[in-house]
Amino acid sequence: MQALSVRDDVDLSGWILSARGKRPDIGLPIHRCLVPATLAQRTWARSGFPGTRLTAGAVDVVHGTNFLAPPGPSSVITLQDLTPITHPEWCEPSVAAMAPAIRSAVRRGTQIHVSSELVAYEAQTVLGVPDERVHVIHHAITPVVGGAAEGGRSLAGADRYVLALGTVEQRKNIQATLSALPHLPRDVRIVVAGAEGNNEPAVDAARHDHGDRIVRLTQFSDEERASLLRGATVLAFPSAYEGFGLPPLEALSIGTPVVATAVGALPELVGHDIDLVQPDDSADFIERLVAAMEQPTPPGLALMERLTRHTWPVVAEEMMPVYDAAASAT
């Protein structure tokens, strides 16, 4: 948002679907649509109501950065991934319920932004989006600012730890990381840091079996998050499915070793630099995680520098042709 707001070729404002909710303070004017979000989502599955003007005011383009916007040619939606359609069993019910509105947006000519070739392929083959309306633009890798390795080790309560970072959702396959613990030296802990999700029972069961060797953190500051990334011996990312895959990219950008599956944008951005694991091979993932703990291999400097060039101003520049395509349909 900041990268777009400072450009002189676009006039940026926000929009919110809420009859009673408070307008967030984002430093920009915000248009409030009094149609509640849940009702708008249901009507968008069948029609274009509420449309652009009611939703966002007198604008040329509406961008829904998380799946939804008024369905039509003058809208852009970012499909973070296709779990609501391809794997609804992995989603919270509120996310799975977005599927009909997403399909409606595709039928009505909405421009589709995705952050990896994987999601682009799914948009084309599963949703039938024409090639000219699918735009692959990688997300930025926000610099990891602050934090200190010793702070991460303090939070872990150990000098060596595996970091699992992100919401504990079923698609993240946290079981693969937790299953490695019996094969790791006794001084190694696993830190599971992220919001609670629909696979929390897997973490609870592992904590019951392994006690304080598993550290669960659900609330932490940006500084503490940075410290965890800097202090980790290895970041483990055994996800079965991703749209992009930010945590391993952040870790690699600051020199933290990573063991990850070939999901999201990882094959495109780092697949030539680190050996990624197939997402359906948990046994191989565990073996590589154990080996990485025995002999951590930091990423090369060239890879670190390349990842830091994925900035939000670059993303904003690459998004402009997408907005132009939508504006031309107004």
C-alpha positions in Angstrom: 0.0 0.0 0.0 2.8 2.4 0.9 4.6 1.7 -2.3 1.5 2.6 -4.3 0.5 5.7 -2.2 3.8 7.5 -3.0 3.4 7.0 -6.8 2.3 10.1 -8.8 0.5 8.0 -11.5 -2.2 6.5 -9.2 -4.6 8.0 -6.7 -5.1 5.5 -3.9 -7.9 5.0 -1.5 -9.3 2.2 0.7 -12.6 0.4 0.9 -14.4 -1.5 3.7 -17.5 -3.6 3.8 -19.1 -3.0 7.1 -22.4 -1.5 8.5 -21.0 -0.8 11.9 -17.2 -1.6 12.0 -14.7 1.2 12.7 -12.7 2.5 9.8 -9.1 1.4 10.1 -6.5 4.2 10.2 -4.3 3.5 7.1 -3.4 7.0 6.3 -5.7 7.1 3.3 -9.4 8.0 2.7 -11.6 4.9 3.1 -15.0 4.4 1.4 -17.4 2.5 3.6 -20.0 0.3 2.0 -22.8 -0.3 4.4 -23.5 -3.8 2.9 -22.0 -6.3 5.4 -19.2 -8.4 4.1 -20.9 -11.7 4.5 -24.0 -10.5 2.6 -21.8 -9.0 -0.2 -19.9 -12.2 -0.5 -23.2 -14.2 -0.9 -24.6 -11.7 -3.5 -21.3 -11.6 -5.4 -21.7 -15.3 -6.0 -24.8 -14.6 -8.1 -24.5 -11.0 -9.3 -22.3 -7.9 -9.5 -24.1 -6.2 -6.6 -22.8 -4.3 -4.7 -20.8 -2.9 -7.6 -17.7 -0.7 -7.8 -19.3 2.7 -7.0 -21.2 1.4 -4.0 -18.3 -0.7 -2.8 -15.4 1.7 -3.2 -16.8 5.0 -4.5 -15.9 6.9 -7.7 -12.9 4.9 -8.6 -11.6 3.3 -11.8 -10.4 0.0 -10.3 -11.2 -2.0 -7.2 -8.5 -4.3 -5.9 -9.5 -7.1 -3.5 -6.1 -8.1 -2.0 -7.5 -11.2 -0.3 -9.8 -13.1 -2.7 -12.8 -10.8 -3.1 -13.9 -7.6 -4.9 -17.1 -6.7 -6.9 -17.0 -9.3 -9.7 -16.5 -7.6 -13.1 -13.9 -6.4 -15.6 -12.9 -3.3 -13.6 -11.9 -5.3 -10.6 -8.7 -7.1 -9.6 -8.5 -9.8 -7.1 -5.4 -11.4 -5.6 -5.8 -15.1 -5.2 -3.4 -15.9 -2.4 -4.0 -19.6 -3.2 -6.8 -21.8 -4.3 -7.5 -23.6 -1.1 -11.2 -22.5 -0.9 -11.7 -24.3 -4.2 -9.2 -27.2 -4.4 -8.9 -28.0 -0.7 -11.8 -26.6 1.3 -11.2 -29.2 4.0 -8.0 -27.4 4.9 -9.7 -24.0 5.3 -11.7 -22.3 8.0 -15.4 -22.4 7.0 -15.4 -18.6 6.4 -12.5 -19.0 3.9 -14.1 -22.0 2.1 -17.3 -20.0 1.7 -15.5 -17.6 -0.6 -15.4 -20.2 -3.4 -18.7 -19.2 -5.1 -17.8 -15.5 -5.2 -14.3 -16.3 -6.6 -15.9 -18.4 -9.4 -18.3 -15.5 -10.1 -15.4 -13.1 -10.4 -13.8 -15.3 -13.0 -17.0 -15.6 -15.0 -17.5 -11.9 -15.0 -14.1 -10.9 -16.3 -12.2 -9.9 -13.2 -8.4 -9.5 -13.5 -6.6 -12.2 -11.5 -3.3 -11.5 -9.7 -1.4 -14.4 -8.3 2.0 -14.6 -6.6 3.4 -17.8 -8.1 3.3 -19.8 -11.3 1.7 -22.7 -9.4 -1.4 -20.6 -8.5 -1.5 -19.2 -12.1 -1.6 -22.8 -13.4 -4.4 -23.7 -11.0 -6.4 -20.5 -12.0 -6.1 -21.5 -15.6 -6.9 -25.2 -15.3 -9.3 -25.3 -12.3 -11.1 -22.0 -12.7 -10.7 -21.6 -16.5 -9.2 -18.1 -16.3 -7.9 -17.0 -19.8 -4.2 -16.5 -19.9 -4.5 -12.8 -20.6 -6.3 -12.3 -17.3 -3.9 -14.1 -15.1 -1.0 -12.0 -13.8 2.0 -13.6 -12.0 3.6 -11.0 -9.8 5.6 -12.2 -6.8 5.0 -10.7 -3.4 7.7 -8.6 -1.8 10.0 -10.1 0.8 9.8 -7.5 3.5 13.3 -7.0 5.1 13.7 -8.7 8.5 14.4 -5.6 10.6 15.9 -5.7 14.1 16.0 -8.8 16.3 19.0 -10.7 17.5 20.0 -14.3 17.5 20.4 -14.4 21.2 16.9 -13.1 21.6 15.6 -16.0 19.6 17.6 -18.5 21.6 16.2 -17.0 24.8 12.6 -17.4 23.5 13.3 -21.0 22.6 15.1 -21.7 25.9 17.8 -23.5 24.0 21.0 -22.7 22.0 19.8 -24.8 19.1 16.2 -24.9 17.8 14.1 -25.7 14.7 11.7 -22.9 13.9 8.3 -23.6 12.4 6.8 -20.2 11.6 3.2 -19.5 10.5 -0.4 -20.2 11.4 -0.9 -23.9 12.4 -3.1 -24.9 9.5 -3.6 -28.4 8.1 -1.9 -27.6 4.8 1.3 -26.5 6.7 1.9 -30.2 7.6 3.4 -29.4 11.0 3.4 -33.1 11.8 6.5 -33.6 9.6 8.5 -31.1 11.7 7.2 -32.5 15.0 7.9 -36.1 13.9 11.6 -35.2 13.5 12.0 -34.5 17.2 12.8 -38.1 18.3 15.6 -38.2 15.8 17.2 -34.9 16.9 19.8 -34.4 19.7 18.2 -34.0 23.2 19.4 -30.4 23.4 17.4 -29.3 20.3 13.9 -27.8 20.7 11.2 -27.1 18.1 9.6 -23.7 18.3 6.2 -23.5 16.8 5.5 -19.8 16.4 2.3 -18.5 14.8 -1.5 -18.1 15.3 -3.6 -21.0 16.3 -5.2 -22.8 13.4 -7.2 -25.9 12.5 -4.2 -28.3 13.1 -3.6 -27.3 16.7 -4.3 -30.8 18.1 -1.2 -32.1 16.3 0.9 -29.6 18.3 -0.9 -30.4 21.5 -0.3 -34.2 21.1 3.4 -33.6 20.4 3.7 -31.4 23.5 2.1 -34.1 25.5 4.7 -36.6 24.3 7.7 -34.4 24.3 7.1 -31.8 27.0 9.2 -28.7 27.0 11.2 -29.8 23.9 8.3 -28.2 21.9 7.9 -24.4 22.5 4.5 -23.0 21.4 4.3 -19.2 20.8 1.1 -17.7 19.6 1.8 -14.0 20.4 5.1 -12.2 19.8 6.2 -8.8 18.6 7.9 -8.0 15.3 11.2 -7.8 17.1 10.7 -11.2 18.7 9.7 -12.7 15.3 12.9 -11.3 13.8 14.9 -12.7 16.7 13.4 -16.1 16.2 14.3 -16.0 12.5 17.9 -14.9 13.2 18.5 -17.4 16.1 17.1 -20.5 14.5 19.5 -23.3 13.6 17.2 -24.3 10.8 13.7 -23.0 9.6 11.5 -26.0 8.8 8.8 -25.5 6.2 7.1 -28.8 5.3 4.0 -27.3 3.8 1.8 -29.4 1.6 0.5 -26.4 -0.3 1.2 -22.7 -0.5 0.4 -19.8 -2.7 3.7 -18.0 -2.1 5.7 -19.3 0.9 7.1 -16.3 2.8 8.8 -17.6 5.9 11.6 -19.6 4.2 12.3 -16.7 1.9 12.6 -14.3 4.8 14.9 -16.8 6.6 17.1 -17.3 3.5 17.3 -13.5 3.0 19.1 -13.1 6.4 21.3 -16.3 6.1 19.2 -18.8 8.2 19.4 -22.3 6.8 16.1 -23.7 5.5 14.6 -27.1 4.8 11.4 -26.7 2.8 9.1 -28.3 0.4 8.7 -27.4 -3.3 5.5 -25.3 -2.9 4.2 -21.9 -3.9 6.9 -19.6 -5.4 9.8 -21.4 -3.8 10.7 -23.5 -6.9 10.7 -20.2 -9.0 12.7 -18.1 -6.6 15.1 -20.5 -4.8 14.7 -23.9 -6.5 18.1 -23.5 -8.2 19.9 -22.6 -5.0 18.5 -25.0 -2.4 17.3 -28.6 -2.7 13.6 -28.6 -2.1 11.6 -31.6 -0.9 8.6 -33.0 -2.6 5.5 -31.9 -0.6 4.2 -35.5 -0.3 7.4 -37.0 1.0 7.4 -36.4 4.8 10.0 -39.1 5.3 12.5 -37.3 3.1 11.7 -34.0 4.8 12.5 -35.5 8.2 15.7 -37.0 7.0 16.9 -33.7 5.5 15.9 -31.8 8.6 17.9 -34.1 10.8 20.9 -33.8 8.5 20.5 -30.0 8.4 20.6 -29.8 12.2 23.8 -31.9 12.2 25.4 -29.7 9.6 23.5 -26.4 9.0 24.3 -24.9 5.5 23.6 -21.2 5.3 22.4 -19.8 1.9 24.9 -18.2 -0.4 25.4 -14.4 -0.5 24.2 -14.2 -4.1 20.8 -15.8 -3.1 20.5 -13.5 -0.1 21.1 -10.4 -2.2 18.7 -11.6 -4.9 15.9 -12.1 -2.4 16.3 -8.6 -0.9 15.6 -7.1 -4.3 12.0 -8.3 -4.1 10.6 -5.1 -2.7 7.2 -3.5 -2.6 8.1 -0.7 -5.0 9.0 -3.3 -7.5 5.6 -5.0 -6.9 3.8 -1.7 -7.3 5.5 -1.1 -10.6 4.6 -4.5 -11.9 1.0 -4.2 -10.8 0.4 -1.0 -12.9 -0.3 -2.8 -16.2 -2.8 -5.0 -14.3 -4.6 -1.9 -13.1 -4.4 -0.4 -16.6 -6.1 -3.5 -18.0 -8.9 -3.2 -15.4 -9.3 0.6 -15.9 -9.6 0.2 -19.6 -12.8 -1.9 -19.1 -14.5 0.8 -16.9 
